Amino acid sequence: MENEDSVLLIPDKAKLASQYENARASYEIALAKFLSTIDAILQPAGLRLTLKSRVKGFDSYYSKKLRLLKKAWTEKTPPVPVNDILAMRVICPFLGDLSVVESILREHFTVEEVERKGSERSFREFGYESIHLLLKIPEDLQGLCPHLERNVIEIQLRTILQEAWAEVEHELVYKAEFTPFDEPMKRKLAALNANLTLSDIIFQEILEFQKKLNSELDYRRDTFYRKIEEVTDGSEAPEQGSDGQKAPSGHGRVDKAGYDDSYGMDGLMLAALEAHNKADFATAISIYTKIIDRKPEKEVAAVVYKHRGMAYFAQSEYRNAMNDFSSCVEKDPECYKALYFRGVTKTVFGDYGGAIDDFTSALQIYPYHFFSRYRRAQCYWKMGDQIAAQADCEIALRIEPDNELARHLASQIREKMATDFF
């Protein structure tokens, strides 16, 4: 005969079902409000996340409750509560996003428990990872959450690939109650899991590489524009030779033994940009040349010619710079920036008519490019064509109304035209 304690452990399904269904509507409201709060908290991080939520169905809840009771009975331990009646999933593109999301959630909520699934799992789950956080339900929502076994909401953090594996695994293994006894089948599933895990790692590595590359590109662009300002306001005389050897200056040199092409031309490009940004123009030009010597596709070659031209320009090797900008345009006739850069280089030599032609070509490709418009206005101004200069300056100020360069030029033009009128 069963003792009284064992009878007390057997749940009353009918009573639980009635209680559960009566509370379900308020569970849905609480979860929707919580999801909205989570979304608002995570948005400032600028991550491209997908949020999902669900209230566990009663049948699923009851089945899990019985499994947990069975485990407690077998192991002679207190029964574990069902923690995931209210659950959310945050799906991230990259592995690195998971720690960012977890950190943000820890800042705003009380974390009752953390489980990092995957390290100690059976072959049924094939070691795939997922982070499960149990967050304490905020006080303002607790009134909407009666009869929970524990006052928590489960948040699962996964990458897109982890989510894909979990969904497929659920269909193949758990939903079908399938256990692969056959070793070849186990190996296939393990290999599939390994491929997805490796893909997540590689995606993260590529993302970090791209971030580094973009950072170097942004810095190089800013320093190059500063160089343009230096030479176009007359503070520096142009280098007349075709292959001058002006020594690099700035933040030190790059150790040539320190870069390799393990990432192929992308790796070389990053090494060249790093050297470029440290004002080690000789090394940068050497690496750009190495890429060009590999005879890449014309789209790649155009980009490298443009960057090498910028490095030559930074060294005041304006003839070499102009040749590279011309090579870029030859490879990619739609590259308005190369046309703009070549136009700027022509202004260094006082070839304002040739510069106007290049700026005009750039504007035909991209009429909203402020600097092509502004520099063309400058050329017209220096050639004495006040009307054309004023027209371009007015359009430039429509694009960037607060630009001090264009406003100063517009003021000069107005003063000159007023003087000439009287």
TIKESE-895119 format. One line per field, with one value per residue (C-alpha): residue number from 1; z, y, x. Coordinates in Angstrom, 3 decimals. Last residue first. Layout:
# TIKESE-895119
num: NUM,...
zz: Z,...
yy: Y,...
xx: X,...
//
This chain:
# TIKESE-895119
num: 422,421,420,419,418,417,416,415,414,413,412,411,410,409,408,407,406,405,404,403,402,401,400,399,398,397,396,395,394,393,392,391,390,389,388,387,386,385,384,383,382,381,380,379,378,377,376,375,374,373,372,371,370,369,368,367,366,365,364,363,362,361,360,359,358,357,356,355,354,353,352,351,350,349,348,347,346,345,344,343,342,341,340,339,338,337,336,335,334,333,332,331,330,329,328,327,326,325,324,323,322,321,320,319,318,317,316,315,314,313,312,311,310,309,308,307,306,305,304,303,302,301,300,299,298,297,296,295,294,293,292,291,290,289,288,287,286,285,284,283,282,281,280,279,278,277,276,275,274,273,272,271,270,269,268,267,266,265,264,263,262,261,260,259,258,257,256,255,254,253,252,251,250,249,248,247,246,245,244,243,242,241,240,239,238,237,236,235,234,233,232,231,230,229,228,227,226,225,224,223,222,221,220,219,218,217,216,215,214,213,212,211,210,209,208,207,206,205,204,203,202,201,200,199,198,197,196,195,194,193,192,191,190,189,188,187,186,185,184,183,182,181,180,179,178,177,176,175,174,173,172,171,170,169,168,167,166,165,164,163,162,161,160,159,158,157,156,155,154,153,152,151,150,149,148,147,146,145,144,143,142,141,140,139,138,137,136,135,134,133,132,131,130,129,128,127,126,125,124,123,122,121,120,119,118,117,116,115,114,113,112,111,110,109,108,107,106,105,104,103,102,101,100,99,98,97,96,95,94,93,92,91,90,89,88,87,86,85,84,83,82,81,80,79,78,77,76,75,74,73,72,71,70,69,68,67,66,65,64,63,62,61,60,59,58,57,56,55,54,53,52,51,50,49,48,47,46,45,44,43,42,41,40,39,38,37,36,35,34,33,32,31,30,29,28,27,26,25,24,23,22,21,20,19,18,17,16,15,14,13,12,11,10,9,8,7,6,5,4,3,2,1
zz: -57.759,-59.263,-59.008,-55.265,-54.760,-56.818,-54.772,-51.465,-52.521,-53.722,-50.498,-48.421,-50.488,-49.955,-46.189,-46.162,-48.254,-45.896,-42.779,-43.709,-41.910,-44.896,-46.121,-49.218,-49.791,-49.089,-51.979,-54.277,-53.307,-53.777,-57.234,-58.381,-56.748,-58.479,-61.836,-61.402,-60.053,-62.982,-62.022,-62.559,-58.810,-58.125,-60.799,-59.160,-55.689,-56.990,-58.441,-55.034,-53.369,-55.819,-55.722,-51.933,-51.475,-53.483,-54.203,-58.006,-57.940,-61.387,-63.205,-60.139,-60.505,-64.194,-63.291,-60.597,-63.162,-65.798,-63.179,-62.172,-65.781,-65.981,-62.606,-63.550,-60.819,-60.015,-56.643,-58.420,-60.535,-57.387,-56.237,-59.594,-59.314,-55.876,-57.215,-60.160,-57.764,-55.563,-58.517,-59.154,-62.035,-64.619,-62.592,-64.036,-66.026,-63.136,-60.784,-63.243,-63.390,-59.588,-59.715,-62.280,-60.298,-57.130,-58.921,-60.168,-56.734,-54.726,-51.756,-49.402,-48.529,-52.267,-52.793,-50.033,-51.598,-54.965,-53.296,-51.937,-55.332,-57.086,-54.484,-55.027,-58.819,-58.599,-56.607,-59.236,-62.026,-60.716,-59.054,-60.968,-58.189,-58.879,-57.709,-54.278,-53.947,-55.063,-52.251,-49.884,-51.041,-51.018,-47.384,-46.418,-47.988,-46.549,-42.935,-41.837,-39.117,-40.983,-44.170,-42.341,-40.886,-44.291,-45.980,-43.358,-43.822,-47.593,-47.191,-45.047,-47.570,-50.369,-48.754,-45.138,-44.252,-46.249,-43.777,-41.649,-38.875,-40.937,-42.513,-39.076,-39.443,-38.896,-36.398,-35.608,-38.003,-40.758,-44.100,-46.036,-49.293,-52.092,-55.196,-58.166,-60.809,-59.641,-59.211,-55.541,-54.916,-52.494,-49.124,-47.283,-50.413,-49.088,-51.379,-49.913,-46.248,-46.860,-48.974,-46.187,-43.743,-46.178,-46.221,-42.428,-42.233,-44.948,-43.367,-40.010,-41.558,-43.584,-40.541,-38.555,-41.480,-41.663,-37.914,-37.929,-40.971,-39.230,-36.121,-38.266,-40.143,-36.858,-35.579,-38.777,-38.444,-34.889,-35.823,-38.840,-36.610,-34.379,-37.414,-38.837,-35.481,-35.151,-38.606,-37.786,-34.540,-36.406,-39.071,-36.481,-34.522,-37.720,-38.557,-34.983,-35.133,-31.825,-32.818,-30.226,-31.670,-29.461,-32.637,-30.877,-29.075,-31.729,-35.283,-34.724,-31.673,-33.260,-36.274,-34.120,-31.858,-34.835,-36.443,-33.122,-32.683,-36.222,-35.555,-32.332,-29.052,-25.765,-23.932,-21.399,-18.781,-16.788,-13.020,-10.002,-9.402,-9.365,-11.037,-9.552,-10.311,-12.889,-13.607,-10.072,-10.562,-13.435,-11.467,-9.233,-12.115,-12.734,-11.601,-14.575,-15.236,-17.857,-20.358,-22.608,-25.543,-26.863,-28.987,-27.319,-29.503,-27.859,-27.929,-27.343,-23.735,-22.467,-20.156,-22.041,-24.237,-22.080,-20.171,-17.318,-15.338,-12.269,-10.360,-12.511,-11.082,-13.918,-15.571,-15.530,-15.843,-18.993,-20.547,-19.765,-21.243,-24.433,-24.873,-24.047,-26.739,-29.366,-29.641,-30.981,-33.946,-35.533,-32.247,-31.299,-28.007,-26.837,-24.284,-21.799,-19.358,-18.168,-18.248,-14.642,-13.892,-10.281,-9.286,-7.028,-3.820,-4.207,-3.912,-7.328,-8.724,-7.069,-8.105,-11.684,-11.801,-10.421,-13.071,-15.836,-14.444,-14.432,-17.986,-19.189,-17.331,-18.859,-22.367,-21.934,-20.484,-23.304,-22.325,-22.747,-25.665,-26.667,-29.603,-30.090,-33.161,-32.780,-35.085,-32.463,-32.032,-28.277,-27.873,-28.865,-26.005,-23.233,-25.429,-26.668,-23.124,-21.978,-24.912,-24.164,-20.534,-21.525,-23.893,-21.198,-18.613,-21.038,-22.099,-18.464,-17.739,-20.461,-19.187,-15.584,-15.991,-18.264,-15.655,-12.740,-14.776,-15.994,-12.514,-11.023,-13.763,-13.496,-9.728,-9.111,-7.510,-4.910,-2.107,-2.775,-2.196,1.148,2.349,1.941,-0.921,0.000
yy: 98.537,95.162,93.854,94.536,92.809,89.818,89.545,89.803,87.197,84.817,85.154,84.471,81.386,80.169,80.579,78.765,75.936,75.407,75.819,73.037,73.760,73.491,70.179,69.028,72.355,74.035,72.165,73.346,76.985,76.549,75.076,78.033,80.563,79.066,79.074,82.751,83.722,82.320,83.810,80.656,80.400,80.624,78.024,75.715,76.275,75.593,72.341,71.511,72.106,69.968,67.131,67.482,67.262,64.112,64.248,64.108,60.639,59.355,62.674,64.347,62.360,63.293,66.968,66.706,65.156,67.833,70.599,69.172,69.319,72.984,73.729,72.329,74.262,71.361,70.733,71.215,68.153,66.053,67.150,66.098,62.738,62.262,63.184,60.813,58.085,58.868,58.651,55.035,54.301,53.853,50.934,49.479,52.622,54.803,52.924,53.260,57.024,57.204,55.278,57.643,60.693,59.330,58.602,62.177,63.502,61.896,64.133,61.182,61.280,61.409,58.240,56.544,57.785,56.423,53.098,53.139,53.865,51.307,48.731,49.420,49.248,46.003,44.393,45.306,44.351,40.844,40.356,40.425,39.110,42.058,44.370,42.714,43.046,46.676,47.396,45.719,47.860,51.016,50.344,49.621,52.873,54.769,54.010,56.806,54.535,54.543,53.352,50.540,49.353,49.767,47.665,44.921,44.919,44.659,41.802,39.930,40.520,39.401,36.006,35.671,33.847,36.575,37.478,40.482,40.942,40.342,43.743,45.359,48.383,51.774,54.534,56.901,59.733,60.128,58.554,59.684,61.500,59.288,61.089,59.046,61.310,64.462,67.751,67.344,69.982,72.863,72.670,75.259,76.258,75.605,72.580,70.783,70.800,70.244,67.186,65.821,66.159,64.198,61.448,61.291,60.788,58.123,56.171,56.149,54.907,52.240,51.013,50.675,48.929,46.371,45.745,45.297,43.037,40.815,40.595,39.599,37.011,35.464,35.388,33.707,31.173,30.267,29.902,27.773,25.543,24.917,24.185,21.778,20.050,19.556,18.003,15.773,14.631,13.859,11.887,10.096,9.030,7.715,5.755,4.354,3.001,3.404,6.733,7.431,8.812,10.038,11.603,14.931,14.570,13.361,14.405,17.233,18.721,18.314,20.288,23.188,23.070,22.975,26.013,27.894,27.112,28.361,31.645,32.096,31.279,32.894,31.277,33.406,31.571,33.691,33.259,33.277,29.517,26.948,29.512,29.628,33.297,35.351,38.595,39.902,39.251,41.722,44.931,43.007,42.027,38.259,36.924,35.924,32.324,32.363,29.566,29.728,27.323,25.041,21.918,18.920,16.281,16.562,12.833,12.205,13.223,16.671,18.107,21.029,21.806,23.778,26.745,27.003,30.193,30.750,33.452,36.358,39.569,41.960,45.127,44.781,40.999,41.351,43.662,41.252,38.315,40.259,41.196,37.650,36.257,38.842,37.395,34.145,35.942,36.488,36.478,34.779,35.858,33.273,33.835,31.604,31.635,28.104,27.546,26.836,23.622,22.979,20.353,17.569,16.952,14.117,10.314,9.838,7.744,9.771,13.083,11.858,10.676,14.008,15.850,13.684,14.164,17.943,17.831,15.985,18.425,21.485,20.065,19.214,22.671,24.596,26.647,30.388,31.511,34.150,34.999,37.805,38.133,40.273,42.541,44.196,47.973,47.792,50.511,47.952,45.519,47.345,48.239,44.644,43.294,45.623,44.634,40.965,41.536,43.191,40.321,37.775,39.413,39.580,35.948,34.808,36.783,34.829,31.500,31.875,30.230,27.593,26.632,26.390,24.207,22.005,21.712,20.574,17.985,16.728,16.220,15.764,12.616,13.735,13.648,9.955,9.263,11.062,9.152,5.712,3.436,0.000
xx: 29.592,28.676,32.245,32.285,28.906,30.060,33.243,31.403,28.831,31.547,33.520,30.396,29.610,33.169,32.836,29.491,30.917,33.850,31.716,29.295,26.034,23.683,25.151,23.212,21.455,24.762,26.383,23.575,24.205,27.949,27.485,25.374,27.735,30.776,29.008,28.107,31.545,33.527,36.921,38.978,39.606,35.883,35.074,37.607,36.131,32.610,33.934,35.378,32.005,30.042,32.555,32.612,28.866,28.251,24.528,24.838,26.406,27.433,26.988,28.476,31.710,31.950,31.490,34.163,36.519,35.866,36.165,39.574,40.751,39.723,41.301,44.702,46.518,48.835,47.154,43.818,44.618,44.961,41.510,40.075,41.800,40.255,36.801,37.138,38.292,35.291,32.904,33.806,31.421,34.203,35.631,38.842,39.706,38.538,40.881,43.762,43.121,43.207,46.490,48.043,46.902,48.499,51.755,51.836,50.837,53.599,52.772,53.227,49.522,48.770,50.814,48.801,45.553,46.634,47.355,43.819,42.264,44.448,43.385,39.685,40.000,41.991,39.192,36.570,39.001,39.500,42.871,46.170,48.403,50.688,47.884,47.913,51.689,51.423,48.966,51.450,54.382,52.249,51.275,54.884,56.103,53.129,53.929,51.582,50.170,46.847,48.527,50.321,47.015,45.367,48.050,47.729,43.943,44.351,46.833,44.341,41.555,43.895,44.245,43.122,46.346,48.068,50.758,51.609,54.139,57.248,56.744,56.850,54.619,56.182,55.617,52.767,53.477,56.016,56.770,59.840,59.219,60.451,59.232,58.114,56.653,58.411,56.551,55.657,53.025,53.609,51.865,49.792,47.887,44.383,44.121,47.138,46.161,42.457,43.211,45.432,42.536,40.384,43.019,43.137,39.371,39.304,42.160,40.373,37.148,38.944,40.882,37.666,35.992,38.814,38.741,34.982,35.264,37.823,35.647,32.661,34.726,35.842,32.250,31.037,33.859,32.845,29.164,30.126,32.240,29.221,27.049,29.617,30.057,26.293,26.123,29.069,27.415,24.191,26.025,28.159,25.099,23.521,26.692,26.718,23.140,21.357,19.813,17.112,13.908,11.083,9.649,9.121,12.437,14.848,14.091,11.579,13.266,16.692,15.495,14.319,17.385,19.744,18.128,18.215,21.893,22.454,20.633,22.573,20.939,19.915,16.994,15.136,13.052,10.635,10.616,8.310,8.473,5.699,3.475,-0.024,-0.685,1.282,-0.567,0.017,3.732,3.942,4.658,7.053,9.321,9.472,12.834,14.926,15.901,18.629,19.211,22.279,22.348,25.026,24.948,26.561,24.965,21.539,20.806,24.523,23.974,24.813,27.450,28.945,25.943,23.569,24.826,22.339,21.961,19.773,17.937,19.074,17.620,16.956,18.319,22.110,21.983,19.875,22.467,25.323,23.423,22.728,26.395,27.514,25.235,26.208,29.715,28.288,26.735,23.307,21.396,18.129,16.547,14.026,11.307,9.545,6.662,5.865,9.622,10.586,8.707,9.667,12.276,11.035,13.023,15.533,15.236,16.842,14.015,11.252,12.810,13.231,9.629,8.428,10.432,8.985,5.449,5.884,7.216,4.142,1.876,3.540,3.414,-0.259,-0.916,0.693,3.751,3.270,5.400,7.909,10.149,12.652,14.868,17.976,19.955,22.135,22.267,22.851,20.202,17.518,18.172,16.294,13.312,12.998,13.225,10.421,8.198,8.866,7.875,4.622,3.784,4.694,2.434,-0.495,-0.064,0.138,-3.061,-4.849,-3.446,-4.610,-8.004,-6.440,-3.876,-6.321,-8.677,-5.838,-4.310,-7.620,-8.123,-4.550,-4.535,-0.810,0.660,3.203,0.603,0.058,3.768,3.675,0.579,2.176,1.251,0.000
//
